């Protein structure tokens, strides 16, 4: 046996002997009445510390679960925020503008009172105790008795757009289709304003258009609003080309218009 191995063996045996001596010493201490009381107190304190450690472990697990839930909530809110920002930056131009009403402003004030830390409502300079000064809309004038409501085509919704077959809409976008609807409505309104206009106030150009409109009517279009391609060219800047007819086909699919043919003309009836 090498000397180094012998030294390691001796060191190991001496270490074991030291442990045995400490154990016997502690055993003897436990037999003494004065030390036995102290050891019992130490044991009780160890039990209390162990219970506290168990509670701390449970609290750490709870906080980890809460942290994980908050992280998921944050990621979800971040995605919603990106969606809202995308919608805000891509609002279709044909949608009506939303105006802030007095009731909406009062709601914002109440939200401020309920949650002073909220930063989403910019009403810091307004005293909620003072009456809110909101400019009331001017009363609308009573429409003339002869004024009539002209039916316009409804815009395509996003659900309807998604339901259009891919082969039909090709590369056309939601906004492009609704832009054409906007122009068609412009032509319809322009046409029927002339039809409802008193004949005495018409000039020669308007009178010629009026007679053309009358000549284009048939028994099938009676009581309906319709236009022809000549009206598109007369009142809008749209090109009556292949793309235009593809969009008309989509509008027929979405039941926004129907066709009435006759006399060499195709009449597009608003449905």
Secondary structure, DSSP 8 states (H G I E B T S, - for coil): --HHHHHHHHHHHHHHHHHHHHHHHHHHHHHSHHHHHHHHHHHHHHHHHHHHHHHHHHHHHHHHHHHHHHHHHHHHHHHHHHHHHHHHHT--TTS------HHHHHHHHHHHHH-TT--S---TTS-TTS--------------TT-----------HHHHHHS-HHHHTT--HHHHHHHHHHHHHHHHHHHHHHTS-GGG--HHHHHHHHHHHHH--TTTTTS-EE-HHHHHHH-----SHHHHHHHHHHHHTTSEEEEEETTEEEEEE-
